[in-house]
Amino acid sequence: MSRILIEALLLASSGLLSVGSITLVILLLISDQGWRNGLGYALGYISAYTIIGVSAVVLGYRSAESNPGDPGLFLSILLIVLGSLLLWLALRNWRKPISDEKEEPRFFSIVDKINLPKAFGFGATVSVMNFKNLALFLTALSVVIVSDLLIVEKIIITLLVVLVFCLSVIIPVVIYLAFPKRAKKLLNAIKQFLNRHRRVIGIFAPLLFGLIFLLKGITGLL
């Protein structure tokens, strides 16, 4: 169980690639609406991935019972495909010309019109509609799905995978709640750092995880 847990959590850490969600939850937290919208967005984001993850594990478990076999080949191919896509994304971001345009105005227009229920729904929608993140999440979860663990163990690991994958929105909320007086200054510093280094993150983050996925997939085929 420990090996499956470590592998799944390592792959789940790819959720930190979601710079857009980090920026959006920070903007919600420091907006005039206060921390409630940021918390609502994070809860919607986490809830959607929890439902998707538990559903995928349960369906995968039932499918494995009905059609027993060796799923290792499928997982290896999936990792190679996703790893290749991440490397392509890193190359595309590297070749993309540097632009002075910022995406913050679009985020601010969303922040101005949002309330707690909308923030929750928006967080859940982003989880489903962001296909890159969804593919990364399901790839991390596939390690659990194809394992021979008991269903209870799989669900426990799935919840931990969701927790790690959603750290991109959990950490800003925790910072706000833990340091309410200094939260805006800290979160603004994080946002400015992400804005300054968005291009570097967009190149090296998918490059790193793409190599990890690709090497793991190739190793599985050997």
C-alpha positions in Angstrom: 0.0 0.0 0.0 2.8 2.4 0.8 4.3 2.1 -2.7 1.0 2.9 -4.3 0.4 5.8 -1.9 3.8 7.3 -2.7 3.4 7.0 -6.5 -0.1 8.4 -6.5 0.8 11.3 -4.3 3.9 12.1 -6.4 1.8 12.2 -9.5 -0.9 14.1 -7.7 1.6 16.9 -6.9 1.2 17.9 -10.6 -1.9 19.7 -9.4 0.4 22.6 -8.4 0.7 23.3 -12.2 -2.7 25.1 -11.9 -1.3 28.6 -11.7 -4.6 30.0 -12.9 -6.6 28.5 -10.0 -4.0 29.7 -7.5 -4.3 33.3 -8.9 -8.0 33.2 -9.0 -8.4 31.9 -5.4 -6.0 34.6 -4.2 -8.0 37.3 -6.0 -11.2 36.0 -4.4 -9.6 35.9 -0.9 -8.2 39.5 -1.1 -11.3 41.0 -2.8 -13.9 43.2 -1.1 -16.2 40.2 -0.7 -13.7 38.7 1.8 -12.5 35.2 2.4 -15.9 33.5 2.0 -15.7 33.5 -1.8 -12.2 32.1 -1.8 -13.2 29.4 0.6 -16.3 28.7 -1.5 -14.2 28.3 -4.6 -11.8 26.0 -2.9 -14.6 23.8 -1.5 -16.2 23.6 -4.9 -12.9 22.7 -6.4 -12.1 20.0 -3.8 -15.7 18.6 -3.8 -15.7 18.1 -7.5 -12.4 16.2 -7.6 -13.5 14.1 -4.6 -16.7 13.1 -6.4 -14.8 12.4 -9.6 -12.1 10.5 -7.8 -14.3 8.3 -5.6 -16.6 7.5 -8.6 -13.6 6.6 -10.8 -12.2 4.3 -8.1 -15.5 2.5 -7.5 -16.3 2.1 -11.2 -12.7 0.9 -11.8 -13.0 -1.6 -8.9 -16.2 -3.0 -10.3 -14.8 -3.2 -13.8 -11.7 -5.1 -12.5 -13.9 -7.6 -10.7 -15.9 -8.2 -13.9 -12.9 -8.3 -16.2 -9.8 -9.4 -14.3 -6.5 -8.9 -16.1 -3.2 -7.1 -16.2 -3.8 -3.3 -16.4 -0.1 -2.4 -16.3 0.1 -2.0 -20.1 -2.8 0.5 -20.1 -1.3 2.6 -17.3 2.2 2.7 -18.9 0.7 3.8 -22.2 -1.4 6.4 -20.5 1.7 7.8 -18.6 3.7 7.9 -21.9 0.9 9.8 -23.7 0.3 12.3 -20.9 4.1 12.7 -20.4 4.5 13.4 -24.1 1.6 16.0 -24.0 3.2 17.8 -21.1 6.6 17.9 -22.9 4.8 19.3 -25.9 3.1 21.9 -23.6 6.5 22.9 -22.2 7.9 23.3 -25.8 4.9 25.3 -26.9 5.2 27.7 -23.9 8.9 28.1 -24.5 8.3 29.0 -28.2 5.4 31.3 -27.4 6.5 35.0 -27.8 6.7 37.0 -24.6 3.6 39.2 -24.2 3.1 42.2 -22.0 -0.6 41.5 -21.8 -1.9 40.4 -18.4 -4.9 38.2 -17.6 -5.7 39.9 -14.3 -8.5 42.2 -15.8 -10.5 39.0 -16.8 -10.0 37.6 -13.3 -11.1 40.9 -11.7 -14.3 40.9 -13.8 -15.1 37.5 -12.5 -14.3 38.5 -8.9 -16.6 41.6 -9.0 -19.6 39.5 -10.0 -19.2 36.5 -7.8 -20.8 35.5 -4.5 -20.5 32.4 -2.2 -22.8 30.0 -4.1 -21.4 31.1 -7.5 -17.8 30.8 -6.1 -18.6 27.2 -5.1 -20.2 26.4 -8.4 -17.3 28.0 -10.3 -14.7 26.0 -8.4 -16.6 22.8 -9.2 -17.0 23.8 -12.9 -13.3 24.6 -13.3 -12.4 21.1 -11.9 -14.5 19.5 -14.7 -13.8 21.9 -17.6 -10.0 22.2 -17.1 -9.2 19.1 -19.2 -5.4 19.4 -18.5 -5.9 19.3 -14.8 -8.5 16.5 -15.1 -6.1 14.4 -17.1 -3.4 14.9 -14.6 -5.7 14.0 -11.7 -7.0 10.9 -13.4 -3.5 9.8 -14.3 -2.5 10.1 -10.6 -5.6 8.2 -9.7 -5.0 5.4 -12.2 -2.1 4.1 -10.1 -4.7 3.5 -7.4 -7.4 2.2 -9.7 -5.2 -0.5 -11.3 -3.7 -1.7 -8.0 -4.9 -4.8 -6.1 -5.7 -2.9 -2.9 -9.0 -3.3 -1.1 -11.7 -0.8 -2.1 -11.5 0.9 1.4 -7.8 1.4 1.0 -8.3 2.7 -2.5 -10.8 5.3 -1.3 -8.6 6.4 1.5 -5.6 6.9 -0.9 -8.0 8.7 -3.3 -9.0 11.2 -0.6 -5.3 11.9 0.0 -4.7 12.2 -3.7 -7.5 14.8 -3.9 -5.9 16.7 -0.9 -2.5 16.8 -2.5 -3.8 17.7 -6.0 -5.9 20.5 -4.6 -3.0 22.1 -2.6 -3.0 24.9 -5.2 -6.2 26.2 -3.8 -5.9 24.9 -0.2 -2.6 26.7 0.6 -3.9 30.2 -0.1 -7.0 29.6 2.0 -4.9 28.2 4.9 -2.6 31.2 4.7 -5.6 33.6 4.9 -7.2 31.8 7.8 -3.9 31.3 9.7 -2.6 34.8 9.3 -5.7 37.0 8.9 -3.8 40.3 9.6 -1.0 39.6 7.2 -2.9 37.5 4.7 -3.4 40.1 2.0 0.2 41.1 2.0 1.4 37.5 1.8 -1.1 36.5 -0.8 -0.3 39.6 -2.9 3.4 38.7 -2.8 2.6 35.1 -4.0 0.4 36.5 -6.8 3.1 38.9 -7.9 5.6 36.1 -7.8 3.4 34.0 -10.0 2.8 36.8 -12.4 6.5 37.6 -12.7 7.5 34.0 -13.2 4.4 32.7 -15.1 6.5 32.0 -18.3 9.2 30.1 -16.4 6.6 28.0 -14.5 4.7 27.3 -17.7 7.9 25.9 -19.2 9.6 24.0 -16.4 6.6 22.7 -14.5 5.2 20.7 -17.4 8.7 19.7 -18.4 9.5 18.2 -15.0 6.2 16.3 -14.7 6.3 15.3 -18.3 9.7 13.7 -17.8 8.4 11.9 -14.6 5.4 10.6 -16.4 7.3 9.6 -19.5 10.1 7.8 -17.6 7.6 6.0 -15.4 5.5 4.9 -18.4 8.6 3.6 -20.3 9.9 1.8 -17.1 6.5 0.1 -16.8 6.8 -1.3 -20.4 10.3 -2.8 -19.8 
